[in-house]
Amino acid sequence: MVNARTIVGIVGNVVSFGLFLSPVATFWRIIRKKDVEEFHPYAYIAACLNCMFWILYGLPVVHPDSTLVITINAVGLALELIYLSIFCLYDRLKRGRRVVGLGILAEVIFVGVIAIITFLAFHTHTSRSMFVGILCDIFNIIMYASPLTIWHKVITTKSVEYMPFFLSLANFANGCIWTAYALIKLDIYILVSNGLGAILGFIQLVIYACYYKSTPKKGNDDDFVKPKPTEVQLSGAAMA
């Protein structure tokens, strides 16, 4: 029989998958324009690192019974690598290719070193989970906290133009689902970062509600509007 934790985990996978798909419109634009324009790869590189750490955390030799953590982050990692491949393909000036290549190489080496330390220095599931889980929380909290700069912009301009509603909602839902997952069978490391993420997501939705009416309404723009850096930054967020 499927237990409650598995059901919540499956729902969490679906919500997180939707979050991982949020940059599709951005990269479809890049494909159509055959140019990365002002878009940057940093958020997607960071998302790859986050996914790799959660995959390491979910391994049976580190934290047993975490298959659903592995599945969604493996899918997320694959999608982020596809996004970065598209970026490199259409980077006309080739400036970002070096950043992507060196960034991914550095991340693989970093995660590899952490994995070696985990397996050689720690010999129980509890100690391995603590070591890797703390690192996962650090990077996950950074991802969840990335909208903080947008909050300041929204409050000072009294406009939510640069705060995509559905992305904000997805972040909130993602934090809530994985918090519930962590509470059913207590997993402190998934709980800490996603609990904080749920709180930050809720605050973001409240700010959106407060400043939605004061946002200047614009007419129909043409198909290709100027890139919004904050949207690009947020869309790479990945959580477990």
PyMOL commands that set and color helices and strands:
alter all, ss='L'
color gray80, all
select helices_A, chain A and resi 4-20+24-33+42-58+67-89+95-121+125-145+148-157+165-184+188-211+229-235
alter helices_A, ss='H'
color red, helices_A
deselect
rebuild
show_as cartoon
